[in-house]
Amino acid sequence: MFADTFFKAGQKNKRLAVIVADISPAGSMEKFHRKFPKRFINTGVAE
């Protein structure tokens, strides 16, 4: 649900980006990543 809402917000707002800590598949952010690759930042594991 969060990922879908964030994706829709990303379609409306070109300044919106997502930063993840190596959780994109688990967090269902792949759709956002495919559509907006320049606005998707994966920092890797951040423990």
C-alpha positions in Angstrom: 0.0 0.0 0.0 2.8 2.4 0.9 4.7 1.6 -2.3 1.6 2.2 -4.5 0.8 5.5 -2.8 4.4 6.6 -3.1 4.4 5.6 -6.8 1.3 7.7 -7.5 2.9 10.7 -5.6 6.0 10.3 -7.7 4.0 10.5 -10.9 2.6 13.8 -9.7 5.7 15.3 -8.2 8.9 15.1 -10.2 11.0 16.2 -7.3 10.0 13.2 -5.1 12.7 10.6 -4.7 13.1 7.5 -2.6 16.2 6.5 -0.6 16.3 2.9 0.6 18.8 0.8 2.6 18.9 -2.3 0.4 15.2 -3.1 0.9 13.8 -2.3 -2.5 12.4 -5.8 -3.3 11.1 -6.3 0.3 9.6 -2.9 0.4 7.9 -3.3 -3.0 9.6 -0.2 -4.4 10.6 -2.0 -7.7 7.8 -0.3 -9.6 9.1 3.1 -8.5 12.7 2.1 -9.3 11.8 0.9 -12.9 9.7 4.0 -13.7 12.0 6.6 -12.0 15.5 5.2 -11.9 17.2 8.6 -11.4 15.0 9.3 -8.4 15.7 5.9 -6.7 18.8 5.8 -4.4 19.9 2.6 -2.8 22.5 3.2 -0.1 23.1 -0.5 0.4 23.1 -2.1 3.9 23.2 0.7 6.5 23.4 -0.9 9.9 
